[in-house]
């Protein structure tokens, strides 16, 4: 995947995680907070993923 698309996708995932945290804590819905945790883990895993190049 190209670098710019990866950065945009990671930004969107992080934004959605923060949004889920805000909604979940404001309404007391822990399912939404759990979704935020899953999205944040996806962000961190995507951030530190190694690029594999096939030669």
C-alpha positions as CSV (number, residue, x, y, z in Angstrom):
1,X,0.0,0.0,0.0
2,X,1.3,3.5,-0.8
3,X,2.6,5.5,2.1
4,X,0.1,8.4,1.8
5,X,-2.9,6.0,1.8
6,X,-1.5,4.2,4.8
7,X,-1.1,7.5,6.7
8,X,-4.6,8.6,5.8
9,X,-6.1,5.2,6.8
10,X,-4.3,5.3,10.2
11,X,-5.5,8.8,10.8
12,X,-9.1,7.8,10.1
13,X,-8.8,4.7,12.4
14,X,-7.3,6.9,15.2
15,X,-10.1,9.5,14.8
16,X,-12.8,6.8,15.0
17,X,-11.1,5.3,18.1
18,X,-11.2,8.7,19.9
19,X,-14.8,9.3,18.7
20,X,-15.8,5.9,20.1
21,X,-14.2,6.7,23.4
22,X,-16.0,10.0,23.6
23,X,-19.4,8.5,22.8
24,X,-18.9,5.5,25.0
25,X,-17.8,7.4,28.1
26,X,-20.5,10.1,27.7
27,X,-23.3,7.5,27.4
28,X,-21.8,4.8,29.6
29,X,-21.9,2.3,26.8
30,X,-18.9,0.0,27.4
31,X,-19.5,-1.7,24.0
32,X,-18.6,1.5,22.2
33,X,-15.5,1.9,24.5
34,X,-14.5,-1.7,23.6
35,X,-14.8,-0.8,19.9
36,X,-12.6,2.2,20.6
37,X,-10.0,-0.1,22.1
38,X,-10.1,-2.4,19.1
39,X,-9.6,0.5,16.8
40,X,-6.7,1.9,18.8
41,X,-5.0,-1.5,18.8
42,X,-5.5,-1.6,15.0
43,X,-3.9,1.8,14.8
44,X,-0.8,0.8,16.8
45,X,-0.4,-2.4,14.9
46,X,-0.7,-0.6,11.6
47,X,1.8,2.1,12.7
48,X,4.5,-0.4,13.6
49,X,3.9,-2.9,10.8
50,X,7.0,-3.7,8.8
51,X,6.9,-3.2,5.1
52,X,7.6,-6.4,3.2
53,X,8.9,-5.9,-0.3
54,X,8.8,-8.8,-2.8
55,X,11.7,-8.7,-5.2
